[in-house]
Structures are given as structure tokens and as C-alpha cells.
Amino acid sequence: MPLYMDIHKHVKGLTVEALAGAHQKDLVVQEKHGVKYLKY
């Protein structure tokens, strides 16, 4: 399986809470898209 890295640094206005919430949403749909999020 290929490994892809999607990195974003210094996103203006992004909070730790918003990032954690977005990651939780990713985990809900990852199987639907055939991906596995390893970390955020």
C-alpha cells in the first residue's frame, strides 16, 4: 500500500481543539475512502 504524507504548517487561526475535531471526522470516513490516518 502506498504511503502519502499531507503536511500543513502554521495554519493561521487553527486551534488544537479544531485540529483534533477535524482528525476525529477523518477517522469516521477513512475506511470509506480506503485510507488509514496514522497521526495528525
Secondary structure as GFF3:
##gff-version 3
##sequence-region A 1 40
A	DSSP	alpha_helix	16	29	.	.	.	ID=ss1
A	DSSP	three_ten_helix	31	33	.	.	.	ID=ss2
###
